[in-house]
């Protein structure tokens, strides 16, 4: 009730209890319609709040990210990687040093155009560590989308990969970036003049063109840096990331999220909406290219010391039981997905679900659009076995 009756007092208590501050804030809220500034005068760092804070605790050796790659075309199982909080912290520090070595500093904008691989989360957290502003572009978007977003935010760097696996085929992400680099506006001016460096993850092993003095390999760059990188002191209202709307209803609009208010909001909603417990294996099936992926794969779960699962591929590759197979394999306890996906599962048939033991599930979530009654009922009965509550979110 305090959050409704006295919101400022509520948020002051939560900010002090839940976040690690470098410098305490002076004022909870500065509100001049339509602009709100939260925790004015405070300083903190997002990657510290997601990683460093767990280093001296038992959570340091707990899985932060469990990653399952898409199965290979020849039927071989997908790759698996598990990163503990300590390992993820190390990788983030190393890549933050790679960013600095390649000329990225506080306030610079970085485009992240990657498949659903751990490097996507590592790149996001590395940006926050040094105070660079990230803008993730969904890996399914075109060269034109990449170029438009580079131009709009004046990005200095693109982080991409040779490709990404999707339904057994390779999505040529690096080629899309190369194509974006030569696009021009109506007056003939390049859309991407601000780009100085392109960092490329080797994921698929497909052949790519590397432009001298601009393009570098992620794995090679790691050879030149240390694993120590102090976290930058960031003001509460410092820009954290820019994320563009999909553009399905007109020109994509860039939304700027700032540091402390966003982090506290995602931390608390993750904690209370999903009833997060220490032993949970939590799976948000969104792509990291959407705000749901930012908040509920990366920042929310990690700020709570939770274990988050990431899956690279499609829900029906190689067969329509991919999700249920993953839930059984890792003992997923919380599943957060979209009504569109649920309706696809319904169409594919109950038998794919019933092939697998989903008894580890204790909570289901829905996101992205209002859920229709038929989908809700099916989700509750068939996936949740009639015993799992469903949190219907935004």
Buried (B, 14 or more C-beta within 10 A) or exposed (E): EEEEEEEEEBBBBBBEEBBEBBEEBEBBBBEEEEEEBBBBBBBBBBBBBBBBBBEEEEBBEBBBBBBBBBBEEEEEEBBEEBBBBBBBBBBBBBBBBBBBEBEBEEEBBBBBBBBBBBBBBBBBBBBBBBBBBBBBBBBEBEBEBBBBBBBBBEBBBBBBBBBBBBEBEBBBBBBBBBBBBEBEEEEEEBBBEBBBBBBBBBBBEBEBEEEEEEBBBBEEBBEEBEBEBEBBBBBBBBBBBBBBEEEEEEEBEEEEBBBBBBBBBBBBBBBEBBBBBEEBBBBBBBBBBBBBBBBBBBBBBBBBBBBBBBBBBBBBBBEBBBBBBBBBBBEBBBBBBBBEBBBEBBEBEEEBBEEBEBEBBBBBBBBBEEBEEEBBEBBBEBBBEEEBEBBEBE
